[in-house]
Amino acid sequence: MPVIQPSARTVPLLHGLALALKVAPREIRRDIDRETRKMTPTWRDAVSARTRTGMDAAVFGKGARVVAGNPARLVAATSRRALPGGGGFTPDAHGRALEFGANRAKESTPYSRKGSKTFTRHTNTGLPAPNRKGRVVYPAFAAVAPRIVSLWVQTTVRTIHKALEER
């Protein structure tokens, strides 16, 4: 579900940083990646602060982490394992519905039991109301993105500068 990464195309500083990382030696990139992963508690706290229900915490809070790379990515709800007692609800496949909600009155599925009588099952009753801007992950990203991007840039510049000084 949400794998959010800042766009290096729209932020000139990130574009320059991405280009610098492409030519940086492997040891420097490894050190930067190690430091980038240390930002995970900041992201995890932002996500958990916005969870409203136990289902939100189980889907978004557990697997929230920062994935190192060029550029770094903020990840939540990527588990492909079904939640216990969730009736087959997997965060990866169904997390989007929990984040953005659904029209609970519209969705219904007809089904029949042993006889010919047809029943209607309302399939979206357990989901929150529709929200175009997201409920948990996207507001958390909006709040944390400036800080995480700033930390990532500072870490990269500091690590490259330290490596150049050692030469």
Steps between C-alpha positions, in 0.01 A plus 500: 500500500661827592858522395562871504814659370576865446537592135851599398354657185306769684754586770828626346702427813388138494581473131857613563526267797373203298760568234776527762397168651519329162871577473586454869713198592328193639628548858357851516163385366498218755567744786227734374254210475584393855431851629184527291351191664547666838219741404247217533389592856408851384282361220351228721408754769331726244293210366406365843398849616238508224354152547146513634403135533664170577464407135694813398777410743515140376504596132704821490692519826673164512693506174573873478866546415745703294655308212842624404573572137536779254268667598388352831142371522250509784305176518187388686245221450714282275455165676354226282413286800131494595409659832392253767122500528480741208318268262780506242573873533858558385654845550668496158184426304236672714689778678394754237133444586574558868706813426255669263173343616207387290139582436345263748144521369575421135705183500298185537552150370217258428547143615285196548496222753404140433160601372405728217443801723750784440634717782694823491825543690618858562874469443621847606332532840826454691685769307522867596320773309664626179789743544690616191802627693552183701449434868829371644800462268462801273443754782795343685717542191392863460603569859830310496626545142684831551684364801589164344613655171707755690660227712572294190665794323703596808612141556607462139691828490666432837602146403645605164679795662649277771617248239668776297674637809643157583669474161 
